[in-house]
Amino acid sequence: MTASRTRAASWHLEPHHDGSERYVSSLSPRLGEVVQLLVRVPLEAEVTGVHVRTAPDGEQQFTAARLARTTEPDAWWSATVVCHNPVTTYRFLLSGGPTGYTWLNGTGIHHRDVPDASDFRLVCAPVPPPDWAAGSVVYQIFPDRFARSRRADSRPAPDWAIPAQWDDPVDTSHRAVAQQFYGGDLDGITDHLDHVERLGADVVYLTPVFPGESNHRYDAATFDAVDPSLGGDAALRRLTRAAHARGLKVLGDFTTNHTGVTHEWFRAATGPGGRRAPERDFYIWEDGEHVGWLGVPTLPKLDHRSAELRHRVFEHPRGVVRKWLGRSGGLDGWRVDVANMTGRWREVDLNHEVARQMRATVARHHPDALIVGEHFHDYTTDVPGDGWHGVMNYAGFARPVWTWLREANGDRGLLGVPAPAPVLDARSVVDTMRDFTSRISWQSLTHSFNLVGSHDVARIRTLVGSDTRLVDVAAGLLFTMPSMPMLTYGDEIGMEGTFGEDGRRPMPWDEARWDTRLLEVYRGLIAGRKASPALRVGGLRWVYAADDAIVFLRESADETALVHLTRAAHEPIRLPVRHLAGVGAGRAAYGPPPRIGKRQVTLPSSGPHVRVWTWKPTDGGPRPRIRRPR
């Protein structure tokens, strides 16, 4: 790896709070509820006093914390805040220490004033995100490319399709890229749910199943039916029933931002009498022409100023959001395509209003459903906590992981910018992650998809180059960080692709073509995650980051996990045992154990590798207590 040497960050000696249930008495408080907060302060920090700063109704307010308990390594301070507003932001002011004046917010400690953007936050939503989503592993499937059932043989290819055999290479030419048709269907997915289950995933996420005139189906012709070439409505019900019987959830995918030009609404808006049709107001028009998403004329952009449009999408019992959820359609939630652009055009910005309406509708009728919005860049202002439950975390996870593990070949466009993507050191990578994730609530973070690839970007196997062990490291980060980790079909067997469409290759069901070593890595990491409360729902405490190594702790009330990931060999990392109470009585959740002495834990210098060590903490400090609302 080519990266400049940087000073190591050793955060285990700094005060810590992360907004997780280890430090907060309620992650889903009600308005007026009193929430207890805990702060862990290493004794080396010499802190003599702690205040929590909130901003009810926009004006700052300070509340003194009390010293709740002192353990061998730490002082634990306790404070309470009242959830006076729907979003309650807070940070901590620490007295004493070398400067006498230290702020603690979501990015760590600061000896100067900092903006409020990275303050911790509590969100009072009438219906919180579904419990089943916390810690779940998501498996993304592009239906045309995953598996073809015998039923598909009796169906003719759509008129728009360029038929292909399953082993044909993907044609990425402009002429064929969206029309090449392999014929994968929903029954094919049902036939292979055993693979998903053996892998250890909990959720199947399907890219769109509505009919369109492309293999990706983001150009929907209707939201009222499943594409017949996928098997129709009945095939979706067969799939969801079979998945639920195995304990799996199924997420759908639809576009709030646009439809296809063949959509029944657009046909009504442009057909005879279309100027007087109510559907005319469903789309944005300029100079008599419809506006296409990103200038693509076949993808007319929806106008969410239309109350009737939003009623049909969100509120109507047979509208897309409600019809396909729960008993009626079988789906357990939605991934929302182009969520960041929905409701936005020139001077109009209804994005937050649309997200809140969708959340409110789902909360009323399907409170156990999940909503995750697509977002490629800075999502932080679009996730205040009352709209999308979470996002696809490209900016705060995928992009920094790519810049740490990618092969240094100068690719342009990898990060969505017209410049070569950098190869960064671990400290820069972690700083990037902290910047983004500090600006949303812990609840939103843990209901977001962390990912290292998707159907829209290069495959991780291709991105890292010749050393497949770097895929292990990417997967290690994916399955040990707080989130809903999402992998794309075939990542687990080493499928390749230099960009999105190239990566949409048919899944090879001949296991002789699989990277079985990599498959065992994925299975092992997922199994380790599922067996560990700390990895599934614990907080996140950064410990160390420099050049080629990252170390962090995941902490729940009953378990701690130490995660050590390296992209290359490095100097051994030594951590004091006194700050890792109980570490010697642990077990290896993945990879070989660290060397544990009486005074130090030594993390070996070899790499690339992934190591995860878990234990039940001894003398781990107090637990936050739930208080009743006033």
Summary of the structure (lengths in Angstrom):
residues: 630
radius of gyration: 24.9
end to end distance: 55.7
largest distance: 82.9
contacts: 2207
relative contact order: 0.12
helix: 30%
strand: 25%
